[in-house]
Each structure stands twice: as structure tokens, then as C-alpha cells.
Amino acid sequence: MSKLKNIGDCALCKNKNVELMQSHIIPKAVYRRTKAYENSRFREFYEPKVIYQDGEKKPMLCHECEEFFSKYETKFSNLFLDKYLKNPSDELPEVSDDTEFYILTVAWRILYDDLYIYDSFVNDIERKNFEEFEQKLWWYIFERYAKENGRESLCEKLEISGKCFGELIAEVEEQQSKKSLKNMSQISSYIYTLGQLGFVEDVTKLFDSMVFGYSFYDASHTKYYIISGYKGLIISTVYHKKRSLLITDSLRLLRKVQNSKGNVKEDIINEVNYIIKNMRQKYSEVQKKLNENGLRDKIKKRYEDKI
Ligand SMILES: [Zn+2]
């Protein structure tokens, strides 16, 4: 029986009714390097019954866009990840322009998945800021995609002829809002090892077989984070949103806002601590699930001759 094709709109080039590939949110190259054995499979940490053969995939991109991303994944693997894995230390390889672009493509996929597939932040007032963040990343990535694939850029020129005043104003406004969406000055990416963040060797070991990615915002509601982690690396892309008005009676919070950029590292450390705390809290629950229907034995059996 042939597999059913997924037909839909591509999230990057926006082509309609095209065949969508099963895209990895976090690239396959990363999952491949996280596997302990050739036949390793990935499981959801809190739901160990849920298996992903080679990482989590979603129908999201058309073939051409998938290829575009895969080119940067290969560059990242060659220029950064493999160099780091050869000699894992807190001295990271140089972050090239291509590595930085790769980080943005993964950040965009994580955020898009969070917003439009998981429907996260639905009743949250901050959702609109995440949507803005997603749009900014999308524009930036799309422009490079258009340039490299000989596609027309969506940044068309102002069309004046034959338009009435009202139409012109509307067009100028639209161009203005596009221009502000395209402003990337408030977005920056960070890459740390767990060691650089002050975590001990045991934490690195704990995270060694895990791959994760999601989005969150800080307590001051001025920084919007997309975070991912694998192989002892914590990668984050941050949208520093300038707020003209912030009402707070917390001095600590106010100080945090004033020194917003400097606190990125602190926010990331707090988030990793939060993940560890969550894992600890749910540990016995997960163990119980592993004991159900002989799941633990099945997993053990799968790998026993590999040790
Ligand atoms: Zn596409």
C-alpha cells in the first residue's frame, strides 16, 4: 500500500496545495548524532510509549524548502557540530554566518510548530509577540531562500500608478508594517555548553541522550525565547521586545528589564534548572509508565546485545 501524501500549504514558500514532506523540527543530523546505537529510537520523555523512529517529524515544508534547510543542516554539522563533538569542551568552534543562519532556521521551525501545530499560548496575552517573532524569522529566512532559489522576493516596490489616495495610504501602511517586521535588530542567538552555563558533568550526562526544543518568555515579559538542546549544547534565539510601558512594583523585576540583554544567560540557566526540576518531579511517574506492559524489558532487550 502506498503511503498517503500530505497535501497542504508550505510554511516557508507559502505555495498552496503542494506535497508536504515529513520535516524534522530539529534536524535529522542532530538525532543521528544523539543515538547511542544504530537501532536506537527516540521516546517522549514523559510518555515513553511514544516512539519517534529518527526524531519528531511534521508535514510542514515542500520538497524545495526542505532541501534548502537541509543544505544549512549539512553546513552546521560540518562546520560546527562535528568539530565540537570530536573534542567536546567549553571552547566552542567559531560560529560562522551559515551556523547562525542554521540556528535561525531551527528556531523558526520550533516556534512555528509551537504556535500553529501545538497551538501553544492560545489564551496567553503574549501569543501576539510570539507571532511577531515567528513573522520576523520567517521574513528573514524567506528572503535568503528567495535569493538562493531564484524566487521573486516578496519585498515588492510601491506601486503608484492608477491608485487613489486611500489605496496609496493603505499600501504605504502595509509596506511600513512589513519594514518593521523585517527589522531583526532585536533578535539575537546564543549558543552555550552546559559547562559554560555552570552545570556539572552529571547534568551533561543526563542531557546527553535528549533532544528538545520549545519556546517561553521571561518574567519581565520583554524577552521571548526559543530554546533547543542536544549533545550538551543549549541554543537559544531571543526576541528582545522593547516595552514603552511596564507597570511593576517589583524592584527586582524592574532591574531585570533595565538590564534585559545581560540577563539572557541567567534566563537560560533558570530554564535548564526548570527542565531538571520537572524531570525530577515526574521521575516516579515515568518509571511507572516504563514498568507498564513490560516496556522496560522490551527496551532492554532491544539493546542488550549492543552493550
Ligand atoms: Zn516551500
Residues whose N, C-alpha, C, O or C-beta is under 5 A from the ligand:
A	BS01	ZN	C10 L12 C13 K14 L61 C62 C65
